[in-house]
């Protein structure tokens, strides 16, 4: 049995709390009422599948589904956020900084698309974009607490 560091265990539990909150927000009928135009049944199905695959440590399948989410709408930050979340989950699980550049690129893309979309879309979609930007910042913080600070990015200036 693989022994994990105390930091890994703490990080995994913190991540286990933050990540499901976003999934709950995305999939709860009470919370998503009125957002059917933005959060389609197809998106919800893919998001649920990504969550399941992450918890089963089936990261390759989770990557495949996150690519599907991105392909639904390349201007939607949610797909990029979930792709970054899969990379973060995989790195935390392995306790190694396996994909720093990819993780940073997907987080930065989430933030830049989200900020751009907030002013360009209806208020319901703008709220989802704000949520994506906030979660991207939280995931960046989790990454930095485990693997050290990233280089200064556009959103921090």
C-alpha positions in Angstrom: 0.0 0.0 0.0 1.4 3.4 -1.0 2.1 5.7 2.0 1.0 9.3 1.5 2.4 12.3 3.1 0.4 14.2 5.7 0.3 17.2 3.2 -1.2 14.9 0.6 -3.9 13.7 2.9 -4.9 17.2 4.0 -4.8 18.5 0.4 -6.9 15.6 -0.8 -9.6 16.3 1.8 -9.6 20.0 1.1 -9.9 19.2 -2.6 -12.6 16.7 -1.9 -14.7 19.5 -0.3 -14.1 22.3 -2.9 -14.4 20.2 -6.1 -17.8 18.7 -5.2 -19.3 22.1 -4.4 -18.8 23.1 -8.0 -20.3 19.9 -9.2 -23.3 20.4 -6.9 -23.8 23.9 -8.2 -23.6 22.7 -11.8 -26.0 19.8 -11.4 -28.5 20.6 -8.7 -32.0 21.2 -10.2 -32.8 23.8 -7.5 -29.7 25.8 -8.2 -29.7 25.5 -11.9 -33.4 26.4 -12.3 -33.6 28.9 -15.1 -30.2 28.2 -16.5 -31.2 25.5 -19.0 -30.0 27.6 -21.9 -26.5 27.7 -20.5 -26.2 24.4 -18.6 -27.7 21.9 -21.0 -28.5 18.3 -20.1 -25.5 17.2 -22.3 -23.1 19.5 -20.2 -24.6 18.1 -16.9 -24.1 14.6 -18.2 -20.5 15.2 -19.1 -19.8 17.0 -15.8 -21.2 14.1 -13.8 -19.1 11.7 -15.8 -15.9 13.7 -15.2 -16.6 13.8 -11.5 -17.2 10.0 -11.4 -14.0 9.3 -13.4 -11.9 11.6 -11.1 -13.2 9.8 -8.0 -12.4 6.5 -9.6 -8.9 7.7 -10.5 -9.7 7.1 -14.1 -7.9 10.3 -15.3 -7.6 9.3 -18.9 -11.4 8.9 -19.3 -11.9 12.2 -17.3 -9.5 13.9 -19.8 -11.5 12.5 -22.7 -14.8 13.8 -21.3 -13.3 17.2 -20.4 -12.2 17.4 -24.1 -15.8 16.7 -25.0 -17.0 19.5 -22.8 -14.6 21.9 -24.4 -15.7 20.8 -27.9 -19.3 21.6 -27.1 -18.4 25.3 -26.9 -14.8 26.5 -27.3 -15.7 29.9 -25.8 -17.2 28.5 -22.6 -14.7 28.5 -19.7 -16.3 25.6 -17.9 -14.7 23.0 -20.2 -11.3 24.5 -19.6 -11.9 24.6 -15.9 -12.8 20.9 -15.8 -9.7 20.0 -17.9 -7.6 21.9 -15.4 -9.4 20.2 -12.5 -8.6 16.8 -14.0 -4.9 17.7 -14.3 -4.9 19.0 -10.7 -6.6 15.8 -9.4 -4.1 13.7 -11.2 -1.1 15.6 -9.9 -2.4 15.6 -6.3 -3.1 11.9 -6.6 0.5 11.2 -7.9 2.0 13.7 -5.5 4.1 15.0 -8.4 4.0 18.2 -10.4 3.4 16.3 -13.7 1.7 18.9 -15.8 2.5 22.4 -14.6 2.4 24.1 -18.0 -0.8 22.4 -19.1 -2.5 23.1 -15.8 -1.5 26.8 -16.0 -2.6 27.1 -19.6 -6.1 25.7 -18.8 -6.5 27.9 -15.7 -5.4 31.0 -17.6 -7.7 30.2 -20.5 -10.6 29.7 -18.0 -9.9 33.1 -16.4 -9.4 35.0 -19.7 -12.5 33.5 -21.4 -14.6 33.9 -18.2 -13.6 37.6 -17.9 -14.3 38.3 -21.5 -17.7 36.5 -21.4 -18.9 38.2 -18.3 -19.6 41.4 -20.2 -20.6 39.8 -23.4 -23.3 37.4 -22.4 -26.7 37.5 -20.6 -26.8 37.8 -16.8 -27.4 34.1 -16.2 -24.5 33.0 -18.4 -22.4 35.8 -16.8 -23.0 34.3 -13.4 -21.7 30.9 -14.6 -18.6 32.7 -16.0 -18.0 34.4 -12.7 -18.3 31.1 -11.0 -15.8 29.5 -13.4 -13.3 32.4 -12.8 -13.6 32.1 -9.0 -13.1 28.3 -9.1 -10.1 28.7 -11.4 -8.5 31.0 -8.8 -9.3 28.5 -6.1 -7.7 25.6 -8.1 -4.7 27.8 -8.8 -4.4 28.4 -5.0 -4.6 24.6 -4.3 -1.9 24.0 -7.0 0.4 26.7 -5.5 -0.1 25.5 -2.0 1.1 22.1 -3.0 3.7 22.7 -5.8 4.8 26.3 -5.3 3.9 29.6 -6.9 3.3 29.8 -10.6 4.8 32.6 -12.6 2.8 35.8 -12.6 0.0 35.6 -15.1 -2.2 38.1 -16.9 -5.0 37.8 -14.4 -2.8 38.8 -11.5 -1.7 42.1 -12.9 
